Structure formats: C-alpha cells, structure tokens
Amino acid sequence: MIKRAILGLLERAGLGPAPRWSGAAGACVLVVDHDGRIGRFSPGAPSILGLAPVRLHYRRFADLFVLADRNAAARSISLGAAAGRVVLTTDPSLGAPRRLDIAVNTRPDGRAEVLVMPAASEQAQIASLRAEAEEAKREAKETADLLADLSHEMRT
C-alpha cells in the first residue's frame, strides 16, 4: 500500500515508472509533456527518430515532422487515443526523412504517451500476412480439389 502511494506521488511528479507502452523492437515510446515537449523516451527512440538523445530531450514533438505534418502531430497529442493512428514524415533537416506511424495514449496526469514505429515495417507485416493468407487459400483449394477427385473415384 505504501509502495503504491509512493509510486503514485513519483508518477505525478514526473519521476515515476517508465511509459506504460514498452515499444517492441523497431518501435519506441515518447512521453510528451503538457507544453508539447518530449520529456522522456524509451531507449529505441534515438535510432528510430534519427536523433542523438541530447537533441531529442525537451524538443517539441511537432517539430520532429515536416511542416505539412506538424498540425496533425499536435492534433494527435491533443486528441489522444481518439486521434487513432497517424502516419507522419520526419523533418529532412534532422536527417533522412522517415515515415512514422504514431498512436497516442493520454496518461492520468494529462501527459501523452506516443508509440512510434516505422510505417514501412507495418506495411511489410501487412504484406506478409496477405501472402500467408493467399498461401492458406491456395492450400485449402488444393485439398478440396483432391477430396473431390477421391470422392469421384470412389463413386465410379
């Protein structure tokens, strides 16, 4: 009980546990403060965003993206989970432009947790799943054809 109370106090002060989303390989989590600045981030964030940790800390979240996507980035932070998943392009002045898929979750203290993953990896997963589904359909059709042939042979 005391440990839970202490963790609650630490979290409200911004010193509590790491983000609730852990971010798997190829993904990262950013905690965005009320003023739109990145307060904390998971270890994978610098490599995914292409920035050194020093350049990432306290940077405005929307400034990571091209000018055309900055409003969408700020809007997704303000809407939280209601914004759904948004695909944004990083600013080329920060390095090679990357297409990133983001999803936002609002924490009880009002800060936003942003799950960031490269959009290409998700597209590759979707393509892989579609290929597996097509393979399964083809195998099912071959099995059905074989059973139909056997059934016909047994009747004649």
HUDA-V739479 format. One record per residue. PHI is phi in radians with two decimals (none if undefined). PSI is psi in whole degrees, 0 to 359 (* if undefined). D_CENTER is the distance of its C-alpha to the mean C-alpha in Angstrom with 1 decimal. Layout:
{{PHI;PSI;D_CENTER} {PHI;PSI;D_CENTER}}
//
This chain:
{{none;315;33.2} {-1.18;319;33.8} {-1.06;318;30.8} {-1.12;320;28.6} {-1.15;319;30.4} {-1.15;317;29.9} {-1.07;321;26.2} {-1.10;317;26.0} {-1.12;316;28.1} {-1.11;319;26.1} {-1.15;318;22.8} {-1.13;331;24.5} {-1.44;356;25.8} {1.50;10;22.3} {-1.94;7;23.4} {-1.33;198;22.1} {-1.02;163;19.6} {-1.10;172;16.4} {-0.92;151;13.2} {-1.24;326;13.0} {-1.43;133;9.5} {-1.56;328;10.3} {1.36;109;7.5} {-1.34;183;9.1} {-1.00;132;10.8} {1.49;7;9.0} {-2.42;161;6.0} {-2.55;168;7.2} {-2.21;134;7.9} {-2.04;142;10.3} {-1.85;118;13.0} {-1.83;124;14.6} {-1.29;176;18.3} {-1.02;329;20.4} {-1.51;6;21.6} {1.50;9;18.2} {-1.70;147;18.3} {-1.34;117;15.9} {-1.59;312;17.8} {-2.40;161;16.0} {-2.70;156;13.2} {-1.34;163;12.4} {-1.01;332;14.5} {-1.38;350;12.0} {-1.04;313;11.3} {-1.03;320;14.6} {-1.26;323;14.4} {-1.22;320;11.0} {-1.51;348;12.4} {1.30;28;15.9} {-2.23;148;17.6} {-1.20;149;19.8} {-0.93;324;19.0} {-1.12;323;22.1} {-1.38;344;21.0} {-1.55;325;17.6} {-1.16;129;19.2} {1.12;17;20.3} {-1.41;146;19.2} {-1.17;131;18.5} {-1.02;314;14.8} {-1.12;333;16.0} {-1.27;353;18.2} {-1.29;344;15.5} {-1.98;163;15.5} {-1.06;158;18.5} {-0.95;320;21.0} {-1.16;335;20.3} {-1.73;356;16.6} {-1.13;321;17.5} {-1.13;319;18.6} {-1.12;323;15.6} {-1.14;313;13.5} {-1.14;321;16.2} {-1.14;319;16.5} {-1.13;325;12.9} {-1.17;317;13.7} {-1.24;327;17.0} {-1.46;336;16.1} {1.21;221;13.3} {-1.09;336;12.1} {-1.13;339;14.8} {-1.27;340;13.1} {1.27;202;10.7} {-1.64;138;8.0} {-2.23;137;9.3} {-1.80;124;9.7} {-2.24;158;11.5} {-1.92;131;13.7} {-1.24;155;14.5} {-1.18;126;18.1} {-1.09;337;20.4} {-1.19;345;22.5} {-1.59;357;20.0} {2.42;200;20.2} {-1.11;131;19.2} {-1.12;137;17.1} {-2.25;144;13.6} {-1.61;123;11.6} {-2.11;141;8.0} {-1.75;124;5.6} {-2.13;148;4.8} {-2.35;140;5.5} {-2.06;140;8.5} {-2.24;132;10.8} {-1.58;128;14.4} {-1.40;162;16.2} {-1.03;332;19.9} {-1.46;3;21.1} {1.64;346;19.5} {-1.29;162;17.0} {-1.89;137;13.4} {-1.77;125;10.5} {-2.01;118;7.5} {-1.54;124;4.0} {-2.10;129;3.9} {-2.53;149;4.2} {-1.07;134;7.6} {-1.16;328;8.5} {-1.12;323;11.5} {-1.15;323;10.3} {-1.18;320;9.1} {-1.11;323;12.5} {-1.15;321;14.3} {-1.11;317;13.2} {-1.09;315;14.5} {-1.09;320;17.5} {-1.12;317;18.2} {-1.13;321;18.2} {-1.12;318;20.4} {-1.11;319;22.7} {-1.12;321;23.0} {-1.14;317;23.8} {-1.09;319;26.5} {-1.09;317;27.9} {-1.12;319;28.2} {-1.10;317;30.0} {-1.10;316;32.3} {-1.12;321;33.2} {-1.13;320;33.9} {-1.15;319;36.1} {-1.09;318;38.0} {-1.11;317;38.6} {-1.12;319;39.9} {-1.11;319;42.1} {-1.09;315;43.6} {-1.13;323;44.3} {-1.14;318;46.0} {-1.09;315;48.1} {-1.10;319;49.2} {-1.07;316;50.0} {-1.11;317;52.1} {-1.11;322;53.9} {-1.19;327;54.7} {-1.33;333;56.3} {-1.75;*;58.5}}
//
